[in-house]
Amino acid sequence: MTLTKMFADQEARTFEERRAEVIAIVSSAADFSGADYELRDLFRAVCEADNETDFDAAYDRLASSLSKSTLQVLHTA
């Protein structure tokens, strides 16, 4: 999922505004100081992305890792 696709049906916003909204959603859904602490560096890369290309690459890595982490938790429960 790219940043452009996430906001395809909404009014035009700056990259920084769109990035901030995604960061707020992801940070509220994950526990980067607890269970998901190993993903902090990936989350930091999303937060620090300077442009849409870097954001998309960082977000893809984070989403993939979160998905893998969730599957591991489900398989051990």
N, C-alpha and C positions, 0 to 999 in steps of 0.2 A: 504494500500500500504506500503510495506516495503522498506527500503533503498536498499536492495539487488535487489528487483524487479525494482526499479527506474533506476538502473544502470546495468541491466542484459546484455544489448547489447554493453556496452562500455568497453574500456580497463580497466585493473585492476587499481584501485586507492585506496589510503588509506581511512580509515573511516573518518579521519579529512577532507580530500579533498571533499569527497562525501557530508559530513555534511555541509561544507561551501557552496557548490553549492546550496543545497536545502535551506539553510538559506537565501542566496542572492535572490533566486527566491521568497520565501515566503515573505520576508521583502519588496520586490518591489511590491508585489501584495496586501499587506494589509497595513493598516494605524494604526500602533500600538500606535501612539501618538494622533490620532484623533478618527475616527469612531470605530475602532477596539481596542481601548485602554483596554477594559476589558479582552482582550485575551493576554495581555503582559506577564502575568505569564506563560501561556501555551507556548508562543513563547520562553520565557527565558529557559524553561525546554528543549526545542528542542536544543537551542544553547548550553546549558550546559551538554548535554548528553555525558557521557564518553565512551559509547560503543553502538554497534548497537541495542542491546535489549532495552536499555533505550531510545535511539533515536526513535525506532519504536513505543514504547508505547507513548512517548510524542508527536510524530508527529500525531499519530492516534487521540489522544485527541484534538490536535489543529485543525486538518482537520475536525473533527466532529463538533467542536464548530464554526469554520468558516462557515461551511455549514449551521448550524442552524441559525447563525447570518444573513447570506445572505437571507435565506428564510423569516426571520422575516422582513427584510428590504423590500423585494419584496411584502410581504403581506400588509405592511402598506403604500406602495406607491400608 
